[in-house]
Every structure is written in structure tokens, then in C-alpha cells.
Amino acid sequence: MLDYPATTLAKNKGKYYVLLTIPAELRQHFNGRKQLKKSTGTSDLTDAKRRQHNISADLYAQLDNCKPDPRDVISDLLGWIGDADEVQRMEDIGELEDLIKYHKNLEYGENEENDVAVEVVNEQAIEALKVYQEWKAGGTERTTAASGTVYLAIASKEYLETNPYSTIKTQREAEHALEQFKDFAGDIALSDVTAVMVHGFAEDVGASKSRKTIDKKIGYVRRMFDHAVRKGWVPHNVFAGIKLDKNLGAKKQSYTPFTSRELKALFAQPMEPHLRSLLSILTTTGMRLDEAALLTWEDVKEDEEQGVLYFDLTGAIVKNSGSKRRVPVHSALTWIETGKSGQMFPEFPRDRDGKTQGPASKALMLWVRRITENPTKVVHSLRGNFKDMLRDAGVSKEINDFITGHGSGDVAGAYGEGPSLKVRKEAIERLKFEYITKTV
């Protein structure tokens, strides 16, 4: 459901009018008008303010009368789960809210490059949950932070409204963790959260997630409680000093490299040139998907002294400082050259964080799944292939790590810049990619 803007007073021809901006979504019901207005019948400001409340209620009623059925809105946001009667049936048997939360809390996987369409599902479900909650509660909230006792739901909401995280993805992960903790503990007062609950939550998450995921979720809730302490909502952070059982967490799923036959089959498919080009870079450099998909032609440079053409990732959006590196261009990539400008892969739109692994992964996984249904074989598997090939070719771990971004990087090392470009170039040229052909 929509949040209506507040009404305002404006004087026109000696009389005060109450003005209400019509939400863009409802203007079609008012012949495109952007504003409703109604006279207070007085030129006295004090009297106009006294009459404003009742007049505002009348104007809001006009908007209410033309709003769509919230059950239809929820169904559309979840990808059509039935008509209004079916949605009502799901609500009557207690399934609707759980279904919405399932979509809302659909999580990014252990490896972000294998997440396809998760963000879209999350965003639609977040909106669906708002519609559902307002539908059931009549637009009222349980308790505000200013009222004294602060509950988990309102504390989480007010914390997230401070935008504590720098990226949309991290902000959404934090929201998921806070929602999950509230579902586990109940919407209880912050002061009623105990260390036993924290350990119980960690065990609950660990039943299906890795230790790394447990620590991330606990960390997000801990930071919210830090905020609560600063705001004076609780005297201390119950998460402080807690040491979790070291044995918690499901075993993390590993990604399996492709076989030589699968690699050849992958490149033998008649895919679009830009997809073949991206796969070629991933296969011959060991780059992460987003590193390659975000390349610009300005990132292609040549070290004339060493005679090496390379991809410059030292100024790119990368996973960590160790990933800021220079990666030689393999001779199999005959189409890579300097002197061009613009995005190398403009076909993949960038999100609000400047990332593009979602669309790129979705496009490439269609071709991966045509050669293997093995769930452990994904686009990220190419990175494992590359590291294995370097190792099998006798390349040292230090050089291997510098090329793939597992080392200290070209801008983070405390003792120089690591192996020279020439050494890295010689290392990757030990690898043969006869199945990669010119693509552009």
C-alpha cells in the first residue's frame, strides 16, 4: 500500500486551502491530476489549521477509494500466486506471510557470482511484506523507539534507516539477518534478548549455513545492538564477548572445476560474441566474474619496457586490496588491444553498487547448464580451472596467487610489487587454450 504525503495549507484568493499531492501510482484515477485541494472556508490561519485535520481525512478517503486491492498487489509482487480470493485463502490458513518472507529472505549464496535474480526477488518481496503488514495492521506500527521500551522490529528499522552500509547488497544482507533474528527470537524488547538466544540463533543458522555465514549474520545483529547502546535503548550490548561453539556451521560447498572435455564443449557452443569474449577472459586470466565483466578498454595497457600487454585492475572495483593487480593478456586473446575506449561489455547493466555479476552470471549460466547439470560446476569454476592449470604447469604458488588476486596485490604489498609482469606473462603462456578462437 502507498504512503500518503502530508497535507499542506496554502492561501489562494483570500482563503486557505488544504492541498494533498496525489501519489504517481494513483494519478490515473484522477485524470492525471497531481494534486487534490479543498477550501477551509476561512482566511484565518489558526481557524484553517483547526479545520485541516477533518478536511485531510476526506482527501485521504478519496485516495483510499481508488487504491488497488492489496491482495492483488501482493500476488503481482510475488510473481502471481493467484487472484485475490486465492491470496485470501492462503492468509486464512496461515501460509501467506511465510511465503512472502521466504521470497524476502532468499539469500545470496556462498559465492556471489552464482546468484541469479535473487536481488529482484528480494526487492519485490520486501515491498510485498510492506503491503501485507499495512493491510493487516491498518497502517499502524506497534511501538516507536521514542515510547520507551524498544522492540526488535522498530529498532532494526530505525537502524537500517541510518544507511550504515556502503553498498545496497550489504544493506540487504543486514536486513535479512535482522529479520531472521527477529523471526527466531520473536519481536521482543531489546532488553529481553539474552546470550542463550544468541547461541540458539547461531545454532539455528548453522544447521544449513557455513561458519562464515553464521559469523556474518551475528555481526549484523551485533552492530544493530551497538547502535541501540548509542541511542540509549539498552544499557549494554548482549552480543559483546560472546564466543560461539567452534564446531558450528554446515560444511561449505566447494565449486568443482570443469573437465577438459567440458571446457571444449562450452566453447564449441554457438553463443553471442560478447559472451564468448567474456568466457575467454575468465578462462585465460582466472579473474572473478565481476572483475572481467566490469572491464573497460582503458583497462587494457602495455608495459613497453617489459613488452607485456595487460589488464590493469589496480583502480577497479574489486573484492579486496589484494585483488588490485595487473593481469597479463594471454596470447589466445588476439582481439585484445590498446587504443579503444568505453565499457568492454556494455551488454551487462550495472546495479546501484556499480556491480554487474548478476546479469553476467545469468547470461553465462545458461550455456554452462547446457554442458553440465552438476550444481557444483558454475561460472566461478573457471577460476579453479585456471589455478589448477598454473599449478600443474609448475608455476609457484606466489606467482599463481598474484595473478589470481589471492596475494597481497600490486598496491598492497609491504615489500615491493611482487613478481614482474614479464614473469607473470611467462607463467600464463605455459597454458594452452586451443579451443579459444577469435571472437570480435
Secondary structure, DSSP 8 states (H G I E B T S, - for coil): -------EEEEETTEEEEEEE--GGGGGGGTT--EEEEE-S-S-HHHHHHHHHHHHHHHHHHHHTTS--HHHHHHHHTT----HHHHHHHHHTT-HHHHHHHHHT----SSGGG--SHHHHHHHHHHHHHHHHHHHHTT--S--GGGSS-BHHHHHHHHHTT--SSSHHHHHHHHHHHHHHHHHH-S-BGGG--HHHHHHHHHHHHTTS-HHHHHHHHHHHHHHHHHHHHHTSSSS-TTTT----TT-S----------HHHHHHHHHS---HHHHHHHHHHHHH---HHHHHT-BGGGEEEETTTTEEEEE-TTS--SSGGG--EEE--TT-TT--SS--SBS-TTS---TTS--HHHHHHHHHHHHTTT---TT-STTHHHHHHHHHHHHTT--HHHHHHHHT-SS-TTT-SSS--S-HHHHHHHHTTS--TT-----
